[in-house]
């Protein structure tokens, strides 16, 4: 007789399990009337419920009854600015009817400089508390892994403070928090960015002091930069990212959000792990990034929040062979916590199919964090990061706009959130 699998948790009676392991006839590898078995923090079996139940020793296994529910991988939010000081709600509301120039003429600071000022002024305790609130809501929407950037400090003490908050968040709640150093999100507001010498001095500070200390103190996995008009040039970006690479920080890049100044080409040449935004990248650059294995991280909620004049086009990137990932880009100018909403916007405004959006929110996003062998799929050996949806069909997740479908979340094999009817 075949020895039965020892499992700690069995998710049984699921209407459907979305594995996100593509099959020949189904991009999402969906299994109807299915079950998922978990031992410790790992998935040990996925398949038709009768087959899985016959393989599992049920005498020591807790059971989650998923009757009428859809089971899916936890979302991977691969691009956020989770930690920041206070909101910019007044600025956002005024932008509905006023120009930035008019708002600033009234005395209200806007944009990244406003967030730098507020984040520098905030205590570490304040930053931790507000970010915890956001993470708790993200968990309720089914997110189990979050990338969190610094970038509202733009000085070593303030950047270090943000990265230390990321470390505390990782220990204090269930969602896995992966840190990115973004000391090159902007230039310090106290310098003249038009002055070549002052720009060069800050870049020397980034490469000679900040990046080495981030690596020495093990504060981040990635190094990122904002390569776009008004921010860092492609040459400056290469200097910073190569320094990060020399210190063991994998390169990522914000680029082509408002103009193409060569950031996507740089991403292909390095190559970067991901290139994010991509509103103005060319088809040639798309093919180059696809060949280099650069993940394109696209941000539908950001394009919606800023009423972008040229929203990113997903179809050319997909046709070029790029792997796409979705992120909320949660930040003070785009306060978005739900990956379900991001999927809805990706489909409605950017021409992605529901299946493409789902893969971008799971396996593609995991690849953007170099975790594609660990998270983003429901398959044996993968981390047991699972959510249950109270929906009649997979397509309802993008159909029911603004709805929260998630009713239960499992992280590392443990139930960490119970919502409605679960």
C-alpha positions as CSV (number, residue, x, y, z in Angstrom):
1,X,0.0,0.0,0.0
2,X,1.3,3.5,-0.9
3,X,2.3,5.5,2.1
4,X,-0.1,8.5,2.7
5,X,1.1,12.1,2.6
6,X,1.3,13.7,6.0
7,X,-0.4,17.1,5.9
8,X,-1.2,19.7,8.5
9,X,-4.0,21.4,6.5
10,X,-6.3,20.4,3.7
11,X,-8.3,22.8,1.7
12,X,-11.2,20.7,0.5
13,X,-14.3,20.9,-1.6
14,X,-13.1,23.9,-3.7
15,X,-15.3,24.7,-6.7
16,X,-12.1,25.5,-8.5
17,X,-8.4,25.8,-7.7
18,X,-6.4,28.3,-9.8
19,X,-2.9,26.9,-9.7
20,X,-1.3,29.5,-12.0
21,X,0.7,26.7,-13.5
22,X,-0.2,26.9,-17.2
23,X,-1.6,23.8,-18.9
24,X,-1.8,23.0,-22.6
25,X,-5.5,24.0,-22.6
26,X,-5.7,26.5,-19.8
27,X,-3.3,29.4,-19.1
28,X,-4.2,29.3,-15.4
29,X,-4.1,25.6,-14.8
30,X,-7.5,25.6,-13.2
31,X,-8.7,22.4,-11.5
32,X,-12.5,21.9,-10.8
33,X,-13.8,20.2,-7.6
34,X,-10.3,20.3,-6.2
35,X,-8.2,20.2,-3.0
36,X,-4.9,21.5,-1.8
37,X,-2.8,19.8,0.9
38,X,-0.3,21.7,3.0
39,X,2.5,20.5,5.3
40,X,4.3,23.0,7.4
41,X,4.8,26.1,5.2
42,X,4.7,24.2,1.9
43,X,2.2,22.8,-0.5
44,X,2.5,19.0,-0.9
45,X,-0.4,18.1,-3.2
46,X,-2.9,19.8,-5.5
47,X,-5.5,18.1,-7.7
48,X,-9.0,16.7,-7.9
49,X,-10.3,16.3,-4.4
50,X,-11.0,12.6,-4.5
51,X,-7.4,12.0,-5.7
52,X,-5.8,14.2,-3.0
53,X,-8.0,12.9,-0.2
54,X,-7.0,9.4,-1.0
55,X,-3.3,10.3,-0.7
56,X,-3.5,12.3,2.5
57,X,-3.5,11.0,6.0
58,X,-6.6,12.8,7.3
59,X,-6.3,11.6,10.9
60,X,-3.9,14.5,11.8
61,X,-5.0,17.0,9.2
62,X,-7.1,20.2,9.8
63,X,-9.6,20.8,7.1
64,X,-10.8,24.1,5.6
65,X,-14.1,23.6,3.8
66,X,-13.9,25.6,0.6
67,X,-17.4,24.7,-0.6
68,X,-18.6,27.3,-3.1
69,X,-15.2,29.0,-3.1
70,X,-12.4,29.5,-5.5
71,X,-8.8,28.9,-4.3
72,X,-5.9,30.9,-5.7
73,X,-2.3,31.9,-4.9
74,X,-1.8,34.9,-2.7
75,X,-1.2,38.0,-4.6
76,X,2.4,39.3,-5.0
77,X,2.5,43.1,-5.0
78,X,5.9,43.7,-6.6
79,X,5.9,47.5,-6.7
80,X,4.9,49.7,-3.7
81,X,6.0,52.7,-1.8
82,X,4.4,51.3,1.4
83,X,6.2,53.4,3.9
84,X,5.6,57.2,3.8
85,X,4.8,60.0,6.1
86,X,1.2,61.2,6.0
87,X,-1.2,61.4,3.1
88,X,-1.4,63.9,0.2
89,X,-5.2,63.8,0.1
90,X,-5.7,67.5,-0.2
91,X,-3.3,67.7,-3.1
92,X,-5.1,64.7,-4.8
93,X,-8.5,66.2,-4.3
94,X,-7.5,69.6,-5.7
95,X,-6.0,68.0,-8.8
96,X,-9.5,67.0,-9.8
97,X,-10.2,70.6,-10.8
98,X,-6.9,72.6,-10.4
99,X,-3.5,72.5,-12.1
100,X,-0.3,71.7,-10.1
101,X,0.9,75.3,-10.7
102,X,-2.3,76.7,-9.2
103,X,-2.1,74.3,-6.2
104,X,1.5,75.2,-5.5
105,X,0.8,78.9,-5.9
106,X,-1.7,78.5,-3.0
107,X,1.2,77.4,-0.9
108,X,0.6,73.7,-0.9
109,X,3.7,71.6,-1.7
110,X,3.0,68.7,-4.1
111,X,4.5,65.5,-5.4
112,X,7.6,63.6,-4.2
113,X,9.1,66.7,-2.5
114,X,6.0,67.0,-0.3
115,X,6.3,63.3,0.7
116,X,10.1,63.8,1.4
117,X,9.3,66.6,3.8
118,X,6.6,64.6,5.6
119,X,8.6,61.4,5.7
120,X,11.7,63.1,7.1
121,X,9.6,64.7,9.8
122,X,7.9,61.4,10.8
123,X,9.2,59.3,13.6
124,X,10.1,55.6,12.9
125,X,7.1,54.7,15.2
126,X,4.8,56.9,13.1
127,X,6.0,55.3,9.8
128,X,5.7,51.8,11.2
129,X,2.1,52.4,12.6
130,X,0.7,53.8,9.4
131,X,2.4,51.2,7.2
132,X,1.0,48.4,9.4
133,X,-2.5,49.8,8.8
134,X,-2.0,49.6,5.1
135,X,-0.5,46.1,5.2
136,X,-3.5,44.9,7.3
137,X,-5.9,46.0,4.6
138,X,-3.7,44.6,1.8
139,X,-3.9,41.2,3.6
140,X,-7.7,41.4,3.6
141,X,-7.5,41.8,-0.2
142,X,-5.5,38.7,-0.6
143,X,-1.9,40.0,-0.8
144,X,0.7,37.8,0.8
145,X,4.0,39.3,-0.5
146,X,4.8,43.0,-0.8
147,X,7.8,44.8,-2.2
148,X,8.4,48.0,-0.3
149,X,10.7,50.8,-1.5
150,X,12.4,53.5,0.4
151,X,12.7,56.8,-1.6
152,X,10.9,59.4,0.5
153,X,14.0,60.2,2.6
154,X,16.7,61.1,0.1
155,X,19.2,61.4,2.9
156,X,21.0,58.5,4.6
157,X,19.2,58.9,8.0
158,X,15.8,59.1,6.5
159,X,16.3,56.3,3.9
160,X,17.8,54.1,6.6
161,X,14.7,54.9,8.8
162,X,12.4,53.7,6.1
163,X,14.3,50.5,5.5
164,X,14.4,49.8,9.2
165,X,10.6,50.1,9.2
166,X,10.5,47.5,6.4
167,X,12.5,45.1,8.6
168,X,10.1,45.7,11.6
169,X,7.1,45.2,9.4
170,X,8.4,41.9,8.1
171,X,8.6,40.6,11.7
172,X,5.4,42.1,13.0
173,X,2.7,40.8,10.7
174,X,2.1,37.9,8.2
175,X,2.8,39.5,4.8
176,X,6.3,39.0,3.6
177,X,8.0,42.4,3.0
178,X,10.8,42.6,0.5
179,X,12.9,45.8,0.7
180,X,14.2,47.9,-2.2
181,X,16.6,50.8,-1.8
182,X,15.3,53.8,-3.8
183,X,17.6,56.6,-2.6
184,X,17.5,57.8,-6.2
185,X,13.8,58.4,-6.3
186,X,14.5,62.1,-6.6
187,X,17.3,64.5,-5.7
188,X,17.4,66.1,-2.3
189,X,15.1,69.1,-2.2
190,X,17.9,71.2,-0.6
191,X,20.1,71.0,-3.7
192,X,19.7,72.6,-7.2
193,X,19.0,69.6,-9.5
194,X,20.0,71.8,-12.5
195,X,23.5,72.2,-11.1
196,X,25.7,69.5,-12.5
197,X,28.2,69.6,-9.6
198,X,25.4,69.2,-7.0
199,X,23.8,66.4,-8.8
200,X,27.2,64.6,-9.1
201,X,27.9,65.1,-5.4
202,X,24.6,63.4,-4.5
203,X,25.3,60.5,-6.8
204,X,28.8,60.2,-5.2
205,X,27.0,60.1,-1.8
206,X,24.6,57.3,-3.1
207,X,27.5,55.2,-4.5
208,X,30.2,55.9,-2.0
209,X,28.1,55.9,1.2
210,X,24.5,55.0,1.0
211,X,24.6,51.8,-1.2
212,X,27.6,50.3,0.7
213,X,25.8,50.9,4.0
214,X,22.5,49.4,2.8
215,X,24.5,46.3,1.7
216,X,26.6,46.2,4.9
217,X,23.5,46.4,7.1
218,X,21.5,44.0,4.9
219,X,18.7,46.5,4.6
220,X,17.5,45.7,1.0
221,X,17.5,43.1,-1.7
222,X,17.1,45.5,-4.7
223,X,18.5,48.9,-5.8
224,X,16.1,51.0,-7.8
225,X,16.2,54.4,-9.5
226,X,13.8,56.8,-11.2
227,X,15.1,57.3,-14.8
228,X,12.9,59.8,-16.5
229,X,12.7,63.4,-17.6
230,X,13.3,65.7,-14.6
231,X,14.9,62.9,-12.5
232,X,18.0,60.7,-13.3
233,X,19.5,60.4,-16.7
234,X,20.2,57.0,-18.2
235,X,24.0,57.5,-17.6
236,X,23.4,58.5,-14.0
237,X,21.1,55.5,-13.6
238,X,23.7,53.1,-14.9
239,X,26.3,54.5,-12.5
240,X,23.9,54.0,-9.5
241,X,22.6,50.6,-10.5
242,X,26.0,49.1,-11.3
243,X,27.2,50.3,-7.9
244,X,24.2,48.4,-6.4
245,X,25.1,45.3,-8.4
246,X,28.7,45.4,-7.1
247,X,27.3,45.4,-3.6
248,X,24.9,42.5,-4.2
249,X,21.7,44.6,-4.7
250,X,19.8,43.4,-7.8
251,X,18.9,46.3,-10.2
252,X,15.3,47.5,-10.9
253,X,14.4,50.7,-12.6
254,X,11.4,53.2,-12.8
255,X,11.5,54.3,-16.4
256,X,9.6,55.7,-19.4
257,X,6.7,56.9,-17.3
258,X,6.6,60.4,-18.9
259,X,9.3,60.3,-21.5
260,X,11.7,57.9,-23.1
261,X,15.3,58.9,-22.1
262,X,16.9,55.5,-22.5
263,X,15.9,53.7,-19.3
264,X,14.4,50.6,-21.0
265,X,17.5,50.2,-23.2
266,X,19.6,50.4,-20.0
267,X,17.3,47.8,-18.4
268,X,17.9,45.4,-21.3
269,X,21.7,46.0,-21.3
270,X,22.4,45.5,-17.6
271,X,20.1,43.5,-17.5
272,X,17.7,44.7,-14.8
273,X,15.4,42.4,-12.9
274,X,12.5,44.6,-13.9
275,X,11.6,47.8,-15.6
276,X,8.6,49.6,-14.2
277,X,6.0,52.0,-15.7
278,X,6.9,51.7,-19.4
279,X,4.4,54.1,-20.9
280,X,6.8,55.3,-23.6
281,X,9.1,52.3,-24.3
282,X,9.6,51.4,-27.9
283,X,8.8,48.0,-29.6
284,X,12.6,47.6,-30.2
285,X,13.1,48.0,-26.4
286,X,10.3,45.6,-25.6
287,X,12.0,42.9,-27.7
288,X,15.4,43.7,-26.2
289,X,13.9,43.4,-22.6
290,X,12.1,40.2,-23.5
291,X,15.3,38.7,-24.8
292,X,17.2,39.8,-21.7
293,X,14.6,38.4,-19.3
294,X,13.6,41.8,-17.9
295,X,10.1,41.7,-16.3
296,X,7.9,44.6,-17.3
297,X,6.1,45.9,-14.2
298,X,3.0,47.8,-15.2
299,X,0.9,50.0,-12.9
300,X,-2.7,50.5,-13.9
301,X,-3.8,52.2,-10.7
302,X,-1.1,54.9,-11.1
303,X,-2.2,55.6,-14.7
304,X,-5.7,55.9,-13.4
305,X,-4.8,58.1,-10.4
306,X,-2.8,60.6,-12.4
307,X,-5.1,60.5,-15.5
308,X,-2.0,59.6,-17.5
309,X,-2.1,61.2,-21.0
310,X,-0.7,58.0,-22.5
311,X,-1.6,54.9,-20.5
312,X,0.7,51.9,-20.9
313,X,-0.2,49.4,-23.6
314,X,0.1,45.8,-22.5
315,X,-0.6,44.1,-25.8
316,X,2.6,45.1,-27.6
317,X,4.7,44.1,-24.6
318,X,3.0,40.7,-24.4
319,X,3.4,40.2,-28.2
320,X,7.1,41.1,-27.9
321,X,7.4,38.1,-25.4
322,X,7.9,40.1,-22.2
323,X,6.8,38.7,-18.9
324,X,4.4,41.3,-17.3
325,X,3.8,41.9,-13.6
326,X,1.3,44.0,-11.9
327,X,1.8,46.2,-8.8
328,X,-0.4,48.6,-6.9
329,X,2.3,51.3,-6.8
330,X,0.7,52.2,-3.4
331,X,2.1,55.6,-2.6
332,X,0.8,59.0,-1.3
333,X,-0.3,60.1,-4.8
334,X,-1.9,56.7,-5.7
335,X,-3.3,55.2,-2.5
336,X,-4.2,51.7,-3.8
337,X,-4.1,48.7,-1.6
338,X,-6.1,46.1,-3.6
339,X,-4.5,43.9,-6.3
340,X,-8.0,42.9,-7.3
341,X,-8.7,46.5,-8.3
342,X,-5.4,46.6,-10.1
343,X,-6.4,43.5,-12.1
344,X,-9.8,45.1,-12.9
345,X,-8.1,48.3,-14.2
346,X,-5.5,46.2,-16.2
347,X,-8.3,44.4,-18.0
348,X,-10.7,47.3,-18.6
349,X,-8.2,50.1,-19.4
350,X,-5.1,48.3,-20.7
351,X,-6.4,45.4,-22.7
352,X,-5.2,42.5,-20.6
353,X,-7.3,39.4,-20.5
354,X,-8.4,38.2,-17.0
355,X,-6.0,35.3,-17.3
356,X,-3.1,37.6,-18.2
357,X,-3.9,39.9,-15.3
358,X,-4.0,37.0,-12.9
359,X,-0.6,35.6,-14.0
360,X,0.8,39.1,-13.8
361,X,-0.4,39.5,-10.2
362,X,1.1,36.2,-9.2
363,X,3.8,34.4,-11.2
364,X,4.9,37.5,-13.1
365,X,5.1,39.5,-10.0
366,X,7.0,36.7,-8.2
367,X,9.6,36.8,-11.1
368,X,9.9,40.5,-10.7
369,X,11.1,39.8,-7.1
370,X,13.3,36.8,-8.2
371,X,11.0,34.5,-6.2
372,X,9.3,32.6,-9.0
373,X,10.5,29.3,-7.7
374,X,8.9,29.9,-4.3
375,X,5.7,31.9,-4.6
376,X,3.0,32.8,-7.0
377,X,1.8,29.2,-7.8
378,X,-0.2,26.5,-6.1
379,X,2.1,23.6,-6.8
380,X,4.0,21.0,-4.7
381,X,7.1,22.5,-3.1
382,X,5.9,26.1,-3.4
383,X,5.3,28.2,-0.3
384,X,1.7,27.8,1.0
385,X,0.5,31.3,0.3
386,X,-3.2,30.8,-0.6
387,X,-6.4,32.8,-0.7
388,X,-10.0,31.8,-1.0
389,X,-12.5,33.8,-3.0
390,X,-16.2,33.9,-2.4
391,X,-17.1,34.0,-6.2
392,X,-19.0,31.8,-8.6
393,X,-16.4,32.0,-11.3
394,X,-12.8,33.2,-11.9
395,X,-13.9,35.9,-14.2
396,X,-16.0,37.5,-11.4
397,X,-12.8,38.8,-9.8
398,X,-12.5,41.4,-12.6
399,X,-16.2,41.7,-13.2
400,X,-17.3,42.8,-9.7
401,X,-15.5,46.1,-9.7
402,X,-14.5,47.4,-6.3
403,X,-15.6,44.1,-4.6
404,X,-13.3,42.3,-2.2
405,X,-13.6,38.6,-3.1
406,X,-11.1,37.4,-0.5
407,X,-12.7,35.6,2.4
408,X,-9.7,33.6,3.8
409,X,-5.9,34.0,3.5
410,X,-3.2,31.4,4.3
411,X,0.4,32.5,4.6
412,X,3.3,30.0,5.0
413,X,0.7,27.3,5.8
414,X,-1.1,29.3,8.5
415,X,-4.5,30.8,8.4
416,X,-3.9,34.6,8.9
417,X,-7.1,36.2,7.9
418,X,-10.8,35.1,8.0
419,X,-13.3,37.4,6.3
420,X,-16.8,37.0,5.3
421,X,-18.4,33.5,5.1
422,X,-15.1,31.7,5.8
